[in-house]
Amino acid sequence: MKLRSIVAVSILISWSSVANDEVAIELPMAPEGELISMIQVCQDMAIEQQVEQINLDSYLLECVNEQLEELDYSPLEALPQSE
C-alpha cells in the first residue's frame, strides 16, 4: 500500500512539473502574397462595416491576426507599411 502511494505521488509530481513547463513553439511567418491577400480581405470588410478611419489600423491588425491565427501563422505586431 505504501509503495502504491509513493508511486502515485511520484507520478503526480512529475506530471505536474511537465504540465508547468512552457514550450515555446515558433510559428512560421505567412508568405507575403498570402499576407497581402489577408490585408485586402480585411480592408474590404472594414468598408462593409463602415469602420471609421481613426480605428482602421487597429481593426485591420486585429482582423489580419485573427486570420493568421486560424492558419497557424505568427501574428503581426504591426501592419506592413506600403511602399
N, CA, C and O of each residue as an XYZ file, in Angstrom:
332
protein
N       0.820     -1.191      0.000
C       0.000      0.000      0.000
C       0.863      1.253      0.000
O       0.589      2.202     -0.735
N       1.914      1.255      0.832
C       2.812      2.403      0.874
C       3.493      2.601     -0.475
O       3.659      3.726     -0.947
N       3.876      1.502     -1.076
C       4.554      1.579     -2.366
C       3.642      2.214     -3.413
O       4.096      3.048     -4.196
N       2.375      1.838     -3.439
C       1.419      2.427     -4.382
C       1.278      3.924     -4.148
O       1.232      4.706     -5.098
N       1.210      4.318     -2.885
C       1.083      5.738     -2.546
C       2.301      6.516     -3.013
O       2.175      7.610     -3.564
N       3.474      5.954     -2.791
C       4.711      6.618     -3.198
C       4.775      6.744     -4.715
O       5.148      7.792     -5.241
N       4.416      5.689     -5.406
C       4.423      5.720     -6.872
C       3.407      6.740     -7.395
O       3.704      7.498     -8.318
N       2.220      6.758     -6.808
C       1.187      7.696     -7.247
C       1.621      9.138     -7.032
O       1.434      9.986     -7.904
N       2.204      9.414     -5.865
C       2.679     10.769     -5.577
C       3.807     11.145     -6.530
O       3.855     12.272     -7.022
N       4.707     10.215     -6.792
C       5.820     10.480     -7.713
C       5.310     10.809     -9.111
O       5.809     11.726     -9.765
N       4.321     10.059     -9.559
C       3.746     10.301    -10.889
C       3.079     11.667    -10.944
O       3.242     12.408    -11.913
N       2.329     11.994     -9.902
C       1.663     13.300     -9.869
C       2.662     14.445     -9.860
O       2.456     15.450    -10.541
N       3.727     14.308     -9.109
C       4.742     15.364     -9.053
C       5.423     15.514    -10.399
O       5.602     16.635    -10.877
N       5.803     14.414    -11.016
C       6.486     14.508    -12.304
C       5.533     15.022    -13.380
O       5.950     15.781    -14.255
N       4.280     14.630    -13.331
C       3.300     15.089    -14.319
C       3.055     16.587    -14.177
O       2.962     17.298    -15.177
N       2.950     17.070    -12.937
C       2.690     18.491    -12.732
C       3.882     19.334    -13.176
O       3.693     20.451    -13.657
N       5.096     18.829    -13.026
C       6.244     19.605    -13.485
C       6.300     19.650    -15.002
O       6.726     20.655    -15.572
N       5.882     18.594    -15.658
C       5.807     18.591    -17.120
C       4.729     19.555    -17.589
O       4.925     20.274    -18.569
N       3.594     19.579    -16.902
C       2.496     20.457    -17.287
C       2.854     21.917    -17.087
O       2.331     22.777    -17.796
N       3.733     22.220    -16.140
C       4.111     23.599    -15.877
C       5.194     24.110    -16.810
O       5.373     25.322    -16.935
N       5.917     23.221    -17.464
C       6.958     23.645    -18.401
C       6.302     24.170    -19.672
O       5.579     23.451    -20.362
N       6.571     25.439    -19.963
C       6.012     26.020    -21.178
C       6.993     25.800    -22.315
O       8.183     26.092    -22.197
N       6.486     25.292    -23.392
C       7.304     25.058    -24.563
C       6.933     26.119    -25.594
O       5.792     26.193    -26.049
N       7.912     26.932    -25.948
C       7.672     27.980    -26.932
C       7.734     27.361    -28.326
O       8.751     26.797    -28.732
N       6.639     27.480    -29.035
C       6.584     26.961    -30.397
C       6.664     28.150    -31.336
O       5.828     29.052    -31.282
N       7.646     28.148    -32.174
C       7.846     29.231    -33.125
C       6.942     28.994    -34.328
O       7.111     28.022    -35.064
N       5.976     29.899    -34.520
C       5.081     29.786    -35.666
C       5.723     30.428    -36.876
O       6.444     31.417    -36.741
N       5.477     29.884    -38.058
C       6.072     30.466    -39.267
C       5.383     31.777    -39.644
O       4.230     32.013    -39.282
N       6.095     32.610    -40.364
C       5.523     33.837    -40.895
C       4.722     33.477    -42.149
O       5.085     32.562    -42.888
N       3.644     34.200    -42.374
C       2.829     33.968    -43.569
C       3.589     34.459    -44.796
O       4.304     35.459    -44.727
N       3.438     33.763    -45.912
C       4.059     34.242    -47.150
C       3.504     35.622    -47.511
O       2.349     35.935    -47.224
N       4.348     36.436    -48.144
C       3.982     37.816    -48.453
C       2.687     37.905    -49.273
O       1.828     38.738    -48.983
N       2.548     37.071    -50.269
C       1.349     37.097    -51.107
C       0.090     36.791    -50.321
O      -0.951     37.411    -50.534
N       0.187     35.838    -49.415
C      -0.959     35.470    -48.585
C      -1.302     36.594    -47.606
O      -2.473     36.871    -47.347
N      -0.265     37.236    -47.069
C      -0.462     38.352    -46.147
C      -1.139     39.528    -46.851
O      -2.043     40.149    -46.291
N      -0.713     39.831    -48.050
C      -1.326     40.915    -48.830
C      -2.791     40.609    -49.100
O      -3.642     41.494    -49.027
N      -3.076     39.359    -49.409
C      -4.455     38.943    -49.653
C      -5.301     39.100    -48.388
O      -6.443     39.555    -48.461
N      -4.755     38.729    -47.240
C      -5.481     38.871    -45.972
C      -5.782     40.339    -45.673
O      -6.881     40.681    -45.234
N      -4.802     41.193    -45.913
C      -4.995     42.623    -45.665
C      -6.102     43.156    -46.560
O      -6.933     43.946    -46.113
N      -6.123     42.735    -47.814
C      -7.155     43.195    -48.749
C      -8.542     42.742    -48.296
O      -9.498     43.517    -48.336
N      -8.645     41.504    -47.871
C      -9.928     40.990    -47.375
C     -10.391     41.812    -46.170
O     -11.562     42.181    -46.073
N      -9.465     42.094    -45.260
C      -9.812     42.874    -44.068
C     -10.183     44.310    -44.431
O     -11.069     44.895    -43.808
N      -9.512     44.885    -45.435
C      -9.873     46.231    -45.882
C     -11.285     46.243    -46.466
O     -12.053     47.173    -46.221
N     -11.620     45.221    -47.228
C     -12.973     45.115    -47.795
C     -14.012     44.984    -46.682
O     -15.083     45.587    -46.751
N     -13.691     44.193    -45.658
C     -14.609     44.026    -44.532
C     -14.773     45.345    -43.779
O     -15.869     45.669    -43.323
N     -13.693     46.098    -43.651
C     -13.752     47.389    -42.951
C     -14.675     48.350    -43.689
O     -15.416     49.111    -43.067
N     -14.626     48.313    -45.013
C     -15.503     49.174    -45.815
C     -16.953     48.759    -45.607
O     -17.825     49.600    -45.387
N     -17.201     47.450    -45.680
C     -18.564     46.939    -45.490
C     -19.115     47.293    -44.114
O     -20.297     47.604    -43.969
N     -18.249     47.241    -43.106
C     -18.684     47.507    -41.733
C     -18.569     48.988    -41.361
O     -18.846     49.382    -40.228
N     -18.162     49.787    -42.325
C     -18.040     51.237    -42.153
C     -17.180     51.601    -40.942
O     -17.564     52.420    -40.107
N     -16.004     50.969    -40.871
C     -15.062     51.260    -39.799
C     -14.521     52.672    -40.007
O     -14.106     53.032    -41.109
N     -14.531     53.460    -38.944
C     -14.052     54.836    -39.039
C     -12.543     54.859    -39.273
O     -11.819     53.982    -38.801
N     -12.084     55.861    -39.998
C     -10.667     55.982    -40.342
C      -9.768     55.954    -39.110
O      -8.689     55.363    -39.139
N     -10.207     56.584    -38.040
C      -9.403     56.638    -36.818
C      -9.189     55.251    -36.213
O      -8.193     55.039    -35.520
N     -10.081     54.319    -36.452
C      -9.993     52.956    -35.913
C      -9.483     51.940    -36.930
O      -9.339     50.759    -36.612
N      -9.214     52.387    -38.128
C      -8.930     51.467    -39.228
C      -7.670     50.621    -38.986
O      -7.706     49.405    -39.177
N      -6.562     51.241    -38.571
C      -5.325     50.475    -38.395
C      -5.475     49.368    -37.353
O      -5.039     48.239    -37.577
N      -6.088     49.689    -36.221
C      -6.246     48.655    -35.184
C      -7.221     47.573    -35.648
O      -7.027     46.395    -35.350
N      -8.270     47.968    -36.376
C      -9.216     46.987    -36.919
C      -8.495     46.040    -37.884
O      -8.651     44.821    -37.803
N      -7.711     46.610    -38.792
C      -7.017     45.782    -39.787
C      -6.018     44.835    -39.121
O      -5.924     43.668    -39.499
N      -5.275     45.332    -38.132
C      -4.297     44.484    -37.453
C      -4.993     43.326    -36.743
O      -4.542     42.184    -36.830
N      -6.072     43.610    -36.051
C      -6.808     42.550    -35.354
C      -7.393     41.552    -36.347
O      -7.327     40.342    -36.127
N      -7.954     42.048    -37.420
C      -8.553     41.188    -38.449
C      -7.503     40.267    -39.074
O      -7.725     39.064    -39.204
N      -6.368     40.833    -39.456
C      -5.302     40.040    -40.082
C      -4.762     39.021    -39.090
O      -4.541     37.866    -39.454
N      -4.546     39.427    -37.841
C      -4.011     38.492    -36.848
C      -4.974     37.350    -36.560
O      -4.535     36.233    -36.286
N      -6.267     37.604    -36.614
C      -7.235     36.515    -36.443
C      -7.101     35.497    -37.573
O      -7.147     34.290    -37.338
N      -6.936     35.988    -38.796
C      -6.770     35.074    -39.927
C      -5.455     34.314    -39.824
O      -5.400     33.118    -40.109
N      -4.390     35.013    -39.414
C      -3.092     34.352    -39.257
C      -3.173     33.246    -38.206
O      -2.627     32.158    -38.392
N      -3.856     33.536    -37.110
C      -4.005     32.548    -36.035
C      -4.748     31.309    -36.527
O      -4.378     30.182    -36.197
N      -5.794     31.526    -37.315
C      -6.562     30.394    -37.843
C      -5.707     29.486    -38.718
O      -5.937     28.279    -38.786
N      -4.716     30.077    -39.386
C      -3.861     29.315    -40.291
C      -2.525     28.921    -39.659
O      -1.618     28.453    -40.348
N      -2.413     29.116    -38.336
C      -1.194     28.765    -37.586
C       0.044     29.508    -38.076
O       1.128     28.934    -38.176
N      -0.134     30.793    -38.380
C       0.992     31.657    -38.699
C       1.253     32.580    -37.522
O       0.380     32.813    -36.687
N       2.449     33.090    -37.474
C       2.838     34.029    -36.429
C       2.069     35.341    -36.602
O       1.946     35.837    -37.722
N       1.545     35.914    -35.498
C       0.822     37.184    -35.611
C       1.767     38.352    -35.874
O       2.971     38.260    -35.634
N       1.212     39.432    -36.363
C       1.990     40.648    -36.625
C       1.889     41.574    -35.422
O       0.867     41.613    -34.736
N       2.958     42.317    -35.177
C       2.895     43.356    -34.152
C       2.387     44.654    -34.754
O       1.795     45.485    -34.065
N       2.625     44.817    -36.046
C       2.151     45.995    -36.760
C       1.946     45.611    -38.218
O       2.575     44.682    -38.725
N       1.058     46.341    -38.883
C       0.843     46.093    -40.304
C       2.045     46.556    -41.101
O       2.672     47.554    -40.746
N       2.379     45.848    -42.177
C       3.485     46.308    -43.017
C       3.136     47.646    -43.669
O       1.995     47.869    -44.074
N       4.100     48.509    -43.764
C       3.888     49.810    -44.397
C       3.969     49.649    -45.905
O       4.898     49.031    -46.424
N       2.997     50.205    -46.598
C       3.018     50.137    -48.059
C       4.037     51.118    -48.584
O       4.173     52.236    -48.087
N       4.743     50.677    -49.594
C       5.827     51.492    -50.150
C       5.344     52.350    -51.291
O       6.128     53.099    -51.875
